[in-house]
């Protein structure tokens, strides 16, 4: 791989850590959708690297605009906004930013579960509204003391959530596409079977076509009237209409959601219900962790253009990068 400066485009908001990290290269920024649309063919023809910090989907049409593209470095652990099949066909490497956000996201999922099960958000509002002086806050209907949590997706973040729950003496089982040999928890190959056996589901599986509406009306019915659903994955993984219906008719007890189908637009039905805790996609949202994610976006591009293997290539990355590995 060449080691000279490369032409790179950064899609999304201006992020000083990424910009400073790429100062050795010729960087073009497109911070709005209009700026993306206005990119000239002359600029696109020279681009060898793309950083994705927001705004755009890297679909076939977008890939076609950059004939010399070699690598796409995207912000975040999820990469369902990138057509990895097209990238592989064209020999383009795709990287994401795992690991650096694992613990932060696991913290968020646990906080969401605690707030949902113990009704902490409504308790905080009760104090602010002056109601506590009038009468005690009602006892929470749920607790973690008598629950079993089923984690849907036992990757890095799922395992970090499991560690936290086990430290709290909460039993944990899991479902994923395949059994993880490094995980001792009970594995369910069948999601419905797990939903019937537990009373709490924590969803932390990747988004995309394979998991679209994975948590549907049937799964929610299997979870039962004492059930709690936590979604810290992608909004698309849960059938939002089915969830709203299940919460309204008592099919499940409560839900805690950090992600939604059409973010940042949240259905009014969810906002109106007191048995739902809503977070504004807080998963990795601390200054410390977002800076680490930004740095990894830049580090992947810098490694590639220095003739080295990218630090965190996704599973669909072209096999040609194997030549970098010892």
C-alpha positions as CSV (number, residue, x, y, z in Angstrom):
1,X,0.0,0.0,0.0
2,X,1.2,3.5,-0.7
3,X,2.4,5.7,2.2
4,X,1.8,9.1,0.7
5,X,-1.1,11.4,1.6
6,X,-4.4,10.3,0.4
7,X,-7.6,12.0,-0.6
8,X,-10.2,11.3,2.1
9,X,-13.8,12.5,2.5
10,X,-15.5,12.7,5.9
11,X,-19.2,12.5,5.9
12,X,-21.0,14.0,8.9
13,X,-20.5,16.6,11.6
14,X,-17.2,18.2,12.1
15,X,-15.3,16.1,14.8
16,X,-12.0,17.7,15.8
17,X,-10.5,14.3,16.9
18,X,-11.1,12.8,13.4
19,X,-10.1,16.0,11.6
20,X,-6.9,16.4,13.6
21,X,-6.1,12.7,13.2
22,X,-6.3,12.9,9.5
23,X,-4.2,16.1,9.1
24,X,-1.5,14.3,7.1
25,X,-4.1,13.7,4.3
26,X,-6.1,15.8,1.9
27,X,-9.4,15.9,3.7
28,X,-12.7,17.1,2.3
29,X,-15.7,17.4,4.6
30,X,-19.4,17.1,3.8
31,X,-21.3,18.1,6.9
32,X,-24.8,18.3,5.4
33,X,-26.7,16.1,2.9
34,X,-26.6,19.0,0.4
35,X,-22.9,19.1,0.6
36,X,-22.8,15.4,0.0
37,X,-25.0,15.8,-3.1
38,X,-22.8,18.7,-4.3
39,X,-19.6,16.8,-4.3
40,X,-18.0,17.2,-7.7
41,X,-17.1,14.3,-9.9
42,X,-13.6,15.6,-10.0
43,X,-13.2,15.4,-6.3
44,X,-15.0,12.0,-6.2
45,X,-12.6,10.6,-8.8
46,X,-9.6,11.1,-6.5
47,X,-11.1,9.8,-3.2
48,X,-9.4,6.7,-1.8
49,X,-10.8,6.8,1.7
50,X,-14.2,7.7,3.3
51,X,-14.9,8.4,7.0
52,X,-18.6,8.0,7.9
53,X,-19.5,9.9,11.1
54,X,-23.2,10.4,10.1
55,X,-25.6,11.6,7.4
56,X,-25.2,9.1,4.6
57,X,-25.7,5.4,3.8
58,X,-22.9,3.9,1.8
59,X,-25.1,2.0,-0.7
60,X,-24.2,0.9,-4.3
61,X,-24.9,4.3,-5.7
62,X,-22.6,6.0,-3.3
63,X,-19.8,3.4,-3.8
64,X,-20.2,4.0,-7.6
65,X,-19.3,7.7,-7.2
66,X,-15.8,6.8,-6.0
67,X,-13.9,4.7,-8.5
68,X,-10.6,4.7,-6.6
69,X,-12.1,4.0,-3.1
70,X,-10.1,1.6,-1.0
71,X,-11.5,1.9,2.6
72,X,-14.6,3.1,4.5
73,X,-14.0,3.8,8.1
74,X,-17.3,4.2,10.0
75,X,-18.1,5.6,13.4
76,X,-19.9,3.1,15.7
77,X,-20.0,-0.6,16.2
78,X,-23.0,-1.1,14.0
79,X,-22.5,-0.9,10.2
80,X,-25.9,-1.8,8.8
81,X,-25.9,1.5,6.9
82,X,-23.0,0.2,4.7
83,X,-23.6,-2.2,1.8
84,X,-20.8,-4.6,2.8
85,X,-21.7,-7.0,0.0
86,X,-21.0,-4.2,-2.5
87,X,-17.9,-3.2,-0.7
88,X,-16.6,-6.8,-0.8
89,X,-17.4,-7.1,-4.5
90,X,-15.3,-4.0,-5.2
91,X,-12.5,-5.0,-2.9
92,X,-13.2,-2.2,-0.4
93,X,-12.3,-2.6,3.2
94,X,-14.9,-1.5,5.8
95,X,-13.9,-0.8,9.4
96,X,-16.0,0.1,12.5
97,X,-15.2,1.2,16.1
98,X,-15.8,-1.8,18.4
99,X,-14.3,-2.5,21.8
100,X,-13.8,1.2,22.8
101,X,-17.5,1.6,23.4
102,X,-18.3,-1.8,24.9
103,X,-18.2,-0.9,28.6
104,X,-20.1,2.4,28.1
105,X,-22.8,0.8,26.1
106,X,-23.1,-2.0,28.7
107,X,-23.4,0.6,31.4
108,X,-26.3,2.2,29.5
109,X,-28.1,-1.1,29.0
110,X,-27.9,-1.9,32.7
111,X,-29.1,1.6,33.6
112,X,-32.0,1.3,31.3
113,X,-32.9,-2.1,32.8
114,X,-32.7,-0.8,36.4
115,X,-34.8,2.3,35.5
116,X,-37.4,0.2,33.8
117,X,-37.6,-2.6,36.4
118,X,-37.6,-0.4,39.4
119,X,-39.5,2.6,38.0
120,X,-36.7,5.0,38.9
121,X,-37.6,7.6,36.3
122,X,-41.1,8.0,37.6
123,X,-39.8,8.1,41.1
124,X,-37.5,11.0,40.2
125,X,-40.4,12.9,38.7
126,X,-42.5,12.2,41.8
127,X,-40.0,14.1,43.9
128,X,-39.7,17.0,41.5
129,X,-43.5,17.3,41.2
130,X,-43.8,17.6,45.0
131,X,-45.8,14.4,45.3
132,X,-43.5,12.7,47.9
133,X,-44.6,15.2,50.6
134,X,-48.2,14.1,50.0
135,X,-47.8,10.3,50.1
136,X,-45.1,7.7,49.6
137,X,-44.1,6.6,46.1
138,X,-45.7,3.3,45.2
139,X,-43.6,0.1,45.6
140,X,-42.2,-1.0,42.3
141,X,-44.0,-4.0,40.7
142,X,-40.8,-5.4,39.4
143,X,-37.3,-6.3,40.8
144,X,-34.2,-7.9,39.5
145,X,-34.1,-10.2,42.5
146,X,-36.4,-12.8,41.0
147,X,-35.7,-12.4,37.3
148,X,-33.8,-14.3,34.7
149,X,-32.4,-12.2,31.9
150,X,-32.1,-13.5,28.3
151,X,-29.6,-11.6,26.3
152,X,-30.3,-11.5,22.5
153,X,-26.8,-11.2,21.0
154,X,-23.8,-12.4,23.0
155,X,-21.0,-10.4,21.3
156,X,-18.6,-8.0,23.1
157,X,-21.4,-5.8,24.6
158,X,-23.6,-8.7,25.4
159,X,-20.9,-10.3,27.4
160,X,-20.2,-7.1,29.2
161,X,-23.8,-6.8,30.2
162,X,-23.8,-10.4,31.4
163,X,-20.8,-9.7,33.6
164,X,-22.6,-6.9,35.3
165,X,-25.8,-8.8,35.8
166,X,-23.9,-11.8,37.2
167,X,-22.1,-9.6,39.7
168,X,-25.6,-8.6,40.8
169,X,-26.5,-12.3,41.2
170,X,-29.0,-12.1,38.3
171,X,-29.1,-15.3,36.2
172,X,-28.3,-14.8,32.5
173,X,-28.9,-17.0,29.5
174,X,-28.5,-16.0,25.8
175,X,-29.6,-16.5,22.2
176,X,-27.4,-15.7,19.2
177,X,-26.9,-17.0,15.7
178,X,-24.4,-19.5,17.0
179,X,-23.1,-20.7,20.4
180,X,-20.1,-18.8,21.8
181,X,-17.6,-21.4,23.0
182,X,-16.1,-18.8,25.4
183,X,-19.4,-18.1,27.2
184,X,-20.5,-20.5,30.0
185,X,-24.1,-19.2,30.2
186,X,-26.9,-21.4,28.9
187,X,-27.3,-21.1,25.1
188,X,-30.7,-21.1,23.4
189,X,-30.6,-21.8,19.6
190,X,-34.3,-20.9,19.5
191,X,-35.3,-17.4,20.5
192,X,-38.9,-18.3,21.2
193,X,-37.8,-21.0,23.6
194,X,-35.7,-18.6,25.5
195,X,-38.4,-16.0,25.6
196,X,-40.7,-18.5,27.2
197,X,-38.2,-19.4,29.8
198,X,-37.2,-15.9,30.9
199,X,-39.0,-12.8,32.0
200,X,-36.6,-10.2,30.7
201,X,-35.0,-9.7,27.3
202,X,-32.0,-7.5,26.7
203,X,-31.5,-6.9,23.0
204,X,-28.0,-6.1,21.8
205,X,-27.8,-7.8,18.5
206,X,-26.6,-6.0,15.3
207,X,-29.2,-4.4,13.0
208,X,-29.7,-5.1,9.3
209,X,-31.9,-7.3,7.2
210,X,-31.1,-10.5,9.2
211,X,-32.5,-9.1,12.4
212,X,-35.3,-6.9,11.1
213,X,-38.3,-7.2,13.5
214,X,-36.6,-10.1,15.2
215,X,-38.5,-9.2,18.4
216,X,-42.0,-9.6,17.0
217,X,-45.5,-10.1,18.5
218,X,-44.9,-13.8,18.9
219,X,-41.7,-13.3,20.9
220,X,-43.4,-10.6,23.1
221,X,-46.3,-13.0,23.8
222,X,-43.9,-15.7,24.8
223,X,-42.1,-13.3,27.2
224,X,-45.4,-12.9,29.0
225,X,-47.3,-10.4,31.2
226,X,-44.4,-10.1,33.7
227,X,-42.0,-9.5,30.9
228,X,-39.6,-6.6,30.4
229,X,-38.0,-5.8,27.1
230,X,-34.8,-3.7,26.9
231,X,-33.6,-2.6,23.4
232,X,-30.1,-1.2,23.3
233,X,-29.4,-2.5,19.8
234,X,-31.1,-1.0,16.8
235,X,-34.7,0.2,16.5
236,X,-35.2,-2.1,13.5
237,X,-34.6,-5.2,15.6
238,X,-38.0,-4.7,17.4
239,X,-41.3,-4.6,15.6
240,X,-42.3,-1.2,17.1
241,X,-46.0,-1.5,16.3
242,X,-46.1,-4.9,17.9
243,X,-44.3,-3.6,21.0
244,X,-46.7,-0.7,21.4
245,X,-49.7,-3.1,21.2
246,X,-48.1,-5.5,23.7
247,X,-47.5,-2.7,26.2
248,X,-51.0,-1.3,25.8
249,X,-52.8,-4.6,26.2
250,X,-50.6,-6.0,29.0
251,X,-48.9,-8.7,26.9
252,X,-45.7,-7.6,28.6
253,X,-45.2,-5.4,31.7
254,X,-42.7,-2.7,30.5
255,X,-40.0,-1.7,28.1
256,X,-36.8,0.3,28.2
257,X,-35.7,1.7,24.8
258,X,-32.5,3.5,23.8
259,X,-33.2,3.1,20.1
260,X,-36.1,3.6,17.7
261,X,-37.1,2.9,14.2
262,X,-37.2,6.5,13.0
263,X,-34.8,8.3,15.3
264,X,-35.0,10.9,16.6
265,X,-38.8,10.7,16.0
266,X,-40.3,8.6,18.8
267,X,-44.0,7.4,18.4
268,X,-46.3,9.4,20.6
269,X,-47.8,6.1,21.9
270,X,-44.5,5.3,23.5
271,X,-44.0,8.7,25.0
272,X,-47.5,8.6,26.5
273,X,-47.0,5.4,28.4
274,X,-45.6,5.4,31.9
275,X,-44.5,1.8,31.7
276,X,-41.8,2.7,29.1
277,X,-38.4,4.3,29.8
278,X,-37.0,6.2,26.8
279,X,-33.4,7.2,26.3
280,X,-32.2,9.4,23.4
281,X,-29.7,6.8,22.0
282,X,-27.3,7.2,24.9
283,X,-25.4,3.9,24.4
284,X,-21.9,5.3,23.9
285,X,-22.7,8.9,24.5
286,X,-20.0,10.2,26.8
287,X,-17.2,12.6,25.8
288,X,-14.6,10.0,26.8
289,X,-16.0,7.2,24.7
290,X,-17.0,9.3,21.7
291,X,-13.5,10.7,21.5
292,X,-12.1,7.2,21.6
293,X,-14.4,6.2,18.8
294,X,-13.5,9.2,16.7
295,X,-9.8,8.4,17.2
296,X,-10.4,4.9,15.9
297,X,-12.1,6.2,12.8
298,X,-8.9,8.1,12.0
299,X,-6.5,5.4,13.1
300,X,-8.1,2.8,10.8
301,X,-7.6,5.2,7.8
302,X,-4.1,6.1,8.9
303,X,-3.1,2.5,9.3
304,X,-4.4,1.6,5.8
305,X,-2.6,4.4,4.1
306,X,0.6,3.7,5.9
307,X,0.6,0.2,4.3
308,X,-0.6,-1.6,7.4
309,X,-3.7,-3.7,8.2
310,X,-6.7,-1.8,9.4
311,X,-7.2,-2.1,13.2
312,X,-10.8,-3.1,13.3
313,X,-12.1,-4.5,9.9
314,X,-15.6,-5.9,9.9
315,X,-16.3,-9.6,9.2
316,X,-17.2,-8.9,5.6
317,X,-13.9,-7.2,4.8
318,X,-12.3,-8.5,1.6
319,X,-9.9,-11.4,2.1
320,X,-7.1,-9.5,0.4
321,X,-6.2,-7.7,3.6
322,X,-5.1,-11.1,5.1
323,X,-1.7,-10.4,3.5
324,X,-1.2,-7.8,6.3
325,X,-1.7,-10.3,9.1
326,X,1.1,-12.3,10.6
